[in-house]
Amino acid sequence: MRAMRPVLMQTISSEDLDEIASSLEKVQVTWATAISAGLIVIIAFLAGRLARRSIRELGERLEIASPDVFKLAGRTAAYLIALMGIAAALGVLGFDVIPLVSALGVLAIVLAIGLQPLIEDFAAGVTLQTRRPFETGDQVAILGMEGTVLDVTSRTVLIESVAGEYVHVPNRTVLDSPFTIFTALDARRSTLDVGLDYASDLQQATQLLREAASNTPGVVGAPAVEVFIHEFGESTINASVWFWHDTSFRDAWAARHAVALNLKRALDAAGITIAFPQRVLWSGEGDGVSGPLG
């Protein structure tokens, strides 16, 4: 802001300052004009307070955006009404407000350019609070950071990360970046990959994996569990188990843990091996000898 002061002063020409000074010299205060100007200012401030309260109450009834948006709109309306009242009072006193308004307009433009990031964050905050892509309490991922939305302010989205840390993400960054809302729907899907031995009966194995995942606590019944053989690896035939669960971070991790335990238990009971990487060493004579990789 200190660096902007010389720029602000340069935006007001000497002619504007001379016109403002000349208007001040023409001001003639009498009892009548003073009382009139005072009444105008009082009425303007009362009207501003009424407008602020009415806009806030309107927002509470409509519920189309966050209450903070209507509080800010009401406060802005009150300031504008107060400024118009002050300008009208100065006019009653004989002050020519046109040069002052012109100078203030130039200053407003310069300030808007200098405070562009703040203005962009504010505009993005209004958009987020109006469109509501997510609500307070939703669990989201923004720029790879996962957490719970605590608040949407005029400048930032406040998130509590899964590690218990508060993170402030600028509103404009949120709007400009892809983000994921984990809790938007009733359930979400996780995938668990299983490496099967090449000697496995794939029909039996996929059926076993499907039944074991379906009977796991925390896995929802619909959509149903699906199992796909998707790759013939160097040492394993790889299967992917798709299962659905509740949307919160903890529910997701708990379901994945329970499914992993159930799949291992079912495969062990059926005598199906979860394979590990192996390397075959061959000397060029006789049968090769296989052993663990490494």
C-alpha positions in Angstrom: 0.0 0.0 0.0 2.9 2.4 0.7 4.1 1.9 -2.9 0.7 2.8 -4.2 0.5 6.2 -2.4 2.6 8.1 -5.0 0.5 6.5 -7.8 -2.8 7.6 -6.0 -1.6 11.1 -5.7 -0.6 11.3 -9.3 -4.1 10.3 -10.4 -5.6 13.5 -9.0 -4.6 16.4 -11.2 -3.9 19.9 -9.8 -7.0 21.1 -11.6 -9.2 18.7 -9.6 -7.6 19.9 -6.4 -8.1 23.5 -7.4 -11.8 22.8 -8.2 -12.3 21.1 -4.8 -10.6 24.0 -3.0 -12.8 26.5 -4.9 -15.9 24.6 -3.9 -14.9 24.6 -0.3 -14.6 28.4 -0.5 -18.1 28.7 -1.8 -19.6 26.8 1.1 -21.9 29.0 3.2 -23.2 27.5 6.4 -26.3 28.9 7.9 -28.6 27.5 10.5 -31.1 26.4 7.9 -28.5 24.7 5.7 -26.7 23.1 8.6 -30.0 21.7 10.0 -31.0 20.5 6.5 -27.7 18.9 5.9 -27.7 17.2 9.3 -31.2 15.8 8.7 -30.2 14.5 5.3 -27.2 12.7 6.8 -29.3 11.2 9.7 -32.0 10.0 7.3 -29.4 8.5 5.0 -27.7 6.6 7.9 -31.1 5.3 9.1 -32.1 4.3 5.6 -28.8 2.5 5.3 -29.3 0.6 8.5 -32.8 -0.3 7.4 -31.6 -1.5 4.0 -28.8 -3.6 5.6 -31.3 -5.3 8.0 -33.9 -5.9 5.2 -31.3 -7.5 2.9 -30.0 -9.7 5.7 -33.5 -10.9 6.5 -34.3 -11.4 2.8 -31.3 -13.7 2.6 -32.4 -15.7 5.6 -35.8 -16.3 4.0 -34.7 -17.1 0.5 -31.7 -19.3 1.5 -30.3 -19.1 -2.0 -26.8 -18.3 -0.8 -24.7 -18.2 2.3 -25.9 -15.6 4.9 -22.4 -14.0 4.6 -23.2 -12.9 1.0 -26.3 -11.1 2.1 -24.6 -9.6 5.1 -21.9 -8.2 2.8 -24.5 -7.0 0.3 -26.4 -5.3 3.1 -23.3 -3.6 4.5 -22.3 -2.4 1.0 -25.8 -1.0 0.4 -25.7 0.9 3.8 -22.3 2.4 2.8 -23.6 3.5 -0.6 -26.7 5.1 0.9 -24.6 6.9 3.5 -22.2 8.2 0.9 -25.2 9.5 -1.2 -26.6 11.2 1.9 -23.3 12.9 2.6 -23.0 14.0 -1.0 -26.5 15.4 -0.8 -25.8 17.2 2.4 -22.6 18.8 0.9 -24.8 20.0 -2.0 -27.2 21.6 0.4 -24.2 23.5 2.0 -23.3 24.7 -1.5 -20.3 22.4 -2.1 -19.9 21.3 -5.7 -19.5 17.5 -5.4 -18.8 16.8 -9.1 -15.0 17.4 -8.8 -14.8 15.3 -5.7 -16.8 12.5 -7.2 -14.6 12.6 -10.3 -11.4 12.4 -8.1 -12.9 9.6 -6.0 -13.8 7.7 -9.2 -10.2 7.8 -10.4 -9.0 6.7 -7.0 -11.4 3.8 -7.0 -10.1 2.6 -10.4 -6.5 2.7 -9.3 -7.4 0.9 -6.0 -9.3 -1.7 -8.0 -6.2 -2.4 -10.2 -3.9 -2.6 -7.2 -6.2 -4.8 -5.2 -7.2 -7.1 -8.1 -6.2 -10.3 -6.4 -8.4 -9.4 -3.4 -11.3 -8.4 -5.7 -11.0 -11.7 -7.6 -11.0 -13.7 -4.4 -14.1 -11.8 -3.2 -15.9 -12.3 -6.5 -15.0 -16.0 -6.5 -16.3 -16.2 -2.9 -19.6 -14.8 -3.9 -19.8 -17.3 -6.7 -19.0 -20.2 -4.4 -21.5 -19.0 -1.8 -24.2 -18.5 -4.4 -23.8 -21.7 -6.5 -22.8 -23.8 -3.5 -20.8 -26.6 -5.3 -20.1 -27.9 -1.8 -21.4 -27.2 1.7 -19.8 -26.8 5.1 -19.0 -30.3 6.3 -18.4 -31.7 2.8 -15.2 -33.7 2.3 -13.3 -32.6 -0.7 -10.0 -32.8 -2.6 -8.6 -29.5 -3.9 -5.2 -29.5 -5.7 -4.5 -33.0 -4.2 -5.2 -31.9 -0.7 -8.0 -33.8 1.0 -10.1 -32.4 3.9 -13.4 -31.2 5.3 -14.8 -27.8 4.4 -15.2 -25.7 7.5 -16.1 -22.3 6.0 -16.2 -20.2 2.8 -15.2 -16.6 3.6 -14.9 -13.6 1.3 -11.3 -14.5 0.6 -10.6 -18.2 1.2 -12.1 -21.7 1.6 -11.1 -23.0 5.0 -10.4 -26.7 5.0 -9.4 -29.1 7.9 -7.1 -31.6 6.3 -7.2 -35.3 7.1 -4.0 -34.7 9.1 -5.8 -32.2 11.4 -4.3 -29.1 9.8 -6.2 -25.9 8.8 -5.6 -24.9 5.2 -6.8 -21.7 3.6 -7.2 -22.0 -0.2 -7.9 -18.7 -2.1 -11.3 -18.6 -3.6 -10.1 -17.9 -7.1 -7.8 -20.9 -6.9 -10.7 -23.1 -6.0 -12.8 -21.9 -9.0 -9.8 -22.2 -11.4 -8.9 -25.7 -10.4 -10.6 -29.1 -10.6 -11.9 -30.3 -7.3 -13.5 -33.5 -6.1 -16.5 -33.6 -3.7 -16.4 -37.0 -2.0 -19.6 -36.6 0.0 -21.8 -35.3 -2.8 -23.5 -38.7 -3.4 -24.6 -41.5 -1.1 -21.7 -43.9 -1.9 -18.4 -43.9 -3.7 -16.2 -46.7 -5.1 -12.8 -48.0 -4.2 -10.6 -50.5 -6.1 -8.4 -53.1 -4.6 -6.0 -55.0 -6.9 -5.2 -58.7 -6.2 -2.3 -60.6 -7.8 -3.3 -64.2 -8.5 -0.9 -67.1 -9.1 -0.8 -68.3 -12.7 -2.0 -71.7 -11.6 -5.2 -70.2 -10.2 -8.7 -71.1 -11.5 -9.7 -67.6 -12.6 -13.4 -68.4 -12.7 -13.3 -69.7 -9.2 -11.1 -66.9 -8.0 -13.2 -64.1 -9.4 -16.4 -65.6 -7.9 -14.7 -66.0 -4.6 -13.4 -62.4 -4.6 -16.9 -61.1 -5.5 -18.6 -63.0 -2.7 -16.0 -62.1 -0.1 -16.2 -58.4 -0.9 -20.0 -58.4 -1.0 -20.2 -60.0 2.4 -17.8 -57.4 4.0 -19.3 -55.0 6.6 -19.2 -51.4 5.3 -19.7 -52.5 1.6 -23.0 -51.3 0.3 -25.3 -53.7 -1.7 -25.9 -51.4 -4.6 -24.1 -50.9 -6.9 -22.9 -54.5 -6.7 -19.3 -55.6 -6.3 -17.5 -56.3 -9.6 -14.3 -58.2 -10.3 -12.3 -57.8 -13.5 -9.2 -59.7 -14.7 -7.3 -56.8 -16.3 -3.6 -57.8 -16.7 -1.3 -60.7 -17.2 1.8 -59.5 -15.3 5.3 -60.9 -15.1 4.5 -63.0 -12.1 0.8 -62.6 -11.4 -2.6 -62.5 -13.1 -4.0 -59.2 -11.7 -7.6 -58.8 -10.8 -9.4 -55.5 -9.7 -12.1 -55.7 -7.2 -14.6 -52.8 -7.4 -16.7 -52.2 -4.3 -18.9 -49.3 -3.0 -19.0 -47.8 0.5 -20.0 -44.7 2.5 -18.4 -41.5 1.4 -16.5 -40.2 4.4 -12.7 -40.6 4.6 -12.8 -42.9 7.6 -15.6 -45.0 6.1 -13.6 -45.4 2.9 -10.4 -46.5 4.7 -12.3 -48.8 7.1 -14.1 -50.5 4.1 -10.8 -51.0 2.2 -9.2 -52.5 5.3 -12.2 -54.9 5.9 -12.3 -55.9 2.3 -8.6 -56.7 2.2 -8.9 -58.9 5.3 -11.9 -60.7 3.9 -10.3 -61.3 0.5 -7.1 -62.8 2.0 -9.1 -65.0 4.3 -11.3 -66.3 1.5 -8.4 -67.0 -0.8 -6.4 -68.8 1.9 -9.4 -71.0 2.7 -9.8 -71.9 -1.0 -6.1 -72.6 -1.4 -5.6 -69.8 -3.9 -2.2 -68.1 -3.7 -1.8 -64.4 -3.8 1.4 -64.4 -5.8 4.5 -62.3 -5.3 7.2 -61.4 -7.9 9.5 -64.3 -8.8 12.5 -64.7 -11.0 13.6 -67.9 -12.8 17.4 -68.5 -12.9 18.6 -70.9 -15.6 22.1 -72.0 -16.1 21.5 -73.4 -19.6 21.3 -77.0 -18.4 18.5 -78.9 -16.8 15.4 -77.3 -15.2 15.4 -73.7 -14.1 15.3 -72.9 -10.4 12.9 -70.2 -9.4 13.2 -68.0 -6.4 12.0 -64.7 -5.0 12.9 -61.6 -6.8 16.0 -59.9 -5.5 
